[in-house]
């Protein structure tokens, strides 16, 4: 087994602000309605960018959302069939051209006071991907669970993988509320695992408060080969250790910079100003300069 770890410092997120932002987002979506052509319209009449109701009733279990891209000439019937079909088979119809492959998000549950569950289906470069997301107590989030599976049709077991992850937000707040000198949490509040026929990987994020009020977050990754390939995997990881360590470090540092930048822009906003900012982001994710 190979282990890698890197620690970054990020600006602390105020729990009250986070829950206010989450509640505002849920309320905006909960008050939305179906508009012309299946568009999703906020209460102020503006349409959410890139979100279109393809099947079912808005905010009801089984509702399917997506954005159908322009199909090549002569493919109109196939595109309309894929739009109204159900399940992964609908996505396979566009697998030959990733630029025109339809993707969709299926709403499994919309209970803002209890949980929200969505499932995303997409074909990308010949790979069929299924992503599940479950948010507990969305207005004051307590946990986020993610599942991911992928395969290439006809590709065999070497082209299959799966993974699961969970962020226990209650445990996260407890960890960052400790005294700076206290030992870190025994269990990481954020963890995930990925499985492939050849290897397994585990990822964990453990936060702790710093003396200046910021957060120190340790990102830990462990990888090991499976079955008879463990010795081979050990040799491969021996030579790949440098690039993997460098990749983990660069990814963690980049994420920390983006986090700090976004938090500096958004954290001062509260009440109607915060709600308006979130609504604007839903309507125009690229910002006003893209208009």
N, C-alpha and C positions, 0 to 999 in steps of 0.2 A: 504493500500500500504506500502511496505517496501522499504527503500532506503539504498544503501550501496555505499561507496566511498573510494577510496584510491589514494594517490598521490605518484608518483615515479619521480626520477631525472634521466635523460638520456643525453648522449652526443648529442649535436646539430648536425643536418645533414645540410650540405651546399647545398643550392638549386641548384647551378650551377653543383655540382658533381652529384646530384641526376638526373638531367635532362640529363647530359652527359651519365650516366650509362643507363638510360631508352632508350635514343636514340641509344646507341651501341647495346643493346639487340634487339630492333626492327629492326635495320639494319642487324644484323646477321641472324635473322629469315627471313627477307624479301629477303635476298640473298640466302636462302637455296633452295634445290630442292629435288624432289623425287629420291631416290636411289633404289638399288636392293631390291626386296622383300617388297617394300613399306616403306623402311627406309627413314628418313628425314636427308639429308646430308648438312652440312655447306659448304660454298664456298671453304674451305680448304680440303674438301674431307672426313672429319670425320663425323660419324653418331651421331645424337642426341640420348642420352641414353633414353630408355623407350618410344620413340615416333615413331609410325608407322602409315602410311596412310592406312586405312582400306577401304575407299570408297571415290569416288569423285576425284577432282583435287586438288593438293597441293595449299594451300593458296587461295582457291576459296570458296565462300559461299556454305555451305552444306558439305564441306570436313569433314570426320570423322576420328579421330585419336584414337589410343589406343595401348595396348599391350596385346595380347592374351596369357594367361598363359597355361601351359601344361595341357591338358585334361586327365582324367582317361582313361584307356584302354577301347575301345569300344565306347567312346563318341566322336570320331573324327567327325562324320557327324553332330552331334548336335553342336559341337564347331564351325565348318565351317559355319553352318546355322546362328548361333548367330552373327558371325563375319560380315556377309554380310547383315543381317537384318537391319531394320530401327526402330528407336525410342525405348521407354522403353520396349516394348514387347521383343526385342532382349535380354535385360538384364535379364528378368524374367526367361529365360531358365536356368540360372545358379544359381537361388536363393537358391537352396537346398544345395549348398556347397560354402560358401563364399571364400574358398581358390581357387576355379576355376572359380568364377564368372567373366565374362568379364566386363570391364568398358570402357567408350569411352568419347571422347571430340569432340563436334561438333563445327566447326567454322561457326559462323553466319555472321560475317563480318570481313574483313581484309582490312582496309583503313588506313594505317599508319599515314597519315596526318590528319585524321578525328576521327576515332574510331576503336576499335577492340572489337568484341563480341564473347564470347565462352560459350558453354553450356556443362556441364558434367553430364553424366548419369551413375549411379552405383547402384548395389544391394549389400548391406552389412548386413550380419546377418538377412536376411529376410526383411530388410527395403529397399524400393526403394527411392533413393535420386536423386534430380535434383538441380544442382547448376548453376547459371548463373552469368557471369562476364562481365561488360562493362567498357572499359577504353576509356576516351575521350582525344583526342590529344595525342596519345601514345608517340610520340617523346619528348614532353614536357607536361607530364600528368597534366591535370586540375582536373579530378575527376575519382573516381572509384566507381562503383555501383555493389552490390552483391545481388542476390536473392537466396533463398533456400527453397525448399519444400520437404517434405518426407511423406511417408505413407507405411503402411504394407498391401499388398493386402489381402482383406477379413478381415482386422482387425477393421474396423469401425472408427468412428470419434476420438476415444481416441488414435488412432495410426496415427494421421495426425498432421502435424505442418507446419508452414511456417515462413519465416523471410525475412527481407530486410535490407540492410545497405548501407550507402554512405559516402565516404570520399571526402569532398570538398577541394582539395589541394590548390586552390587559397586562400580560407579562412584560411587554416592552415598556409600558409606562412605569411599572413597578421597578424595572431594572434601571431606568434613567432617573428615578426618584431617590435612589440610594445615595448615601454620602460618597463624595469623590474617592475617599480612601477605602471604601468597602470592597470586598471581593466581588467579581462579576457574577451574574446569575449562573446557577448550576446548569440549567438547560437554556440553550439559545432561543430567544423568542421567535426568531425567523429561521426556518430550516427547510431543506428540500432534498430530494433524491431523484436521480435519474438512472434508468436501467437499460442496458443494451445487452445483446447476446455476448459481447466480448468484454464488457466492463460495467462497473457501477461507479457512480459519483455521488458525493454528498456535499451540500453547501450549507453553511450556517452563518448567521449574522448575530453578533453579541454586542450590545451597546453598554456603555458605562459613562457616567458624567465626568467631565473634566473640571479642574479647579476654576476655570474662567466661565463656567456655565454652558460651554459647548458640549457636544457628544463625541466620544471616541468609539468608533464602531470597528470591530474586528471581523473581517471577512475570511472565513476558513473554508478551504476546499480539499476534499480527500478523494482520491481515485484509486481503484484497484481492478485488476483483471478478474475474469470469471473462469471457473472450471479449470481445464488444463492449460488455459492461456495465462494463468497468473505469472508463471516465470517469464514468459515472453513479454507480458505487459510490464513487468518490473524492469526489464532491460530497455524497453521502449521509453518508459518514463524516466529512466536514468539519463538518457540522451535528450529527452524533451523537457527536462526539469527547468532549464533556463528560460526557454520561450514561454512555458506555462506560467512560471512565476512572474515574468515580465508582463504577460497578457493580463493576469489577475491584478497586478499592481496598477497598470494603466487603466483598466476598466473601473477599478474602485476609485482611483483619483479623478477620472472623468465624471463618474456619477456624483462624486462629492462636489465637484465644481458646479455641475448643473443644479444640484440640490440647493447649494448656497445662493446661486443666482436667482433661482425661482422663488426661494423663501424671502429673499431681500425685497423682491418686487411685490409679493402677495401678502406677506404677514402684516403690513401696516393697515390693510383693508379690513373693515368690519361692517356688519349690518347690510344696508342697502348697497353700499359701494362694493362689498365682497360679492353679494348676490348678482349685481350687474356685471361684474368682471367674469364670473362663472358663466352667466348667460351669454355674454359676448364670445367667450371661448367656445361654447357649444355651437353658436351660429357661424363663427369664423375662426377656426382653430389656428390659422396661419397669421392672425393678427390684422390690425387695420391697414398695415402697409400692403397687404395682399389685395385690398379692394381696388 
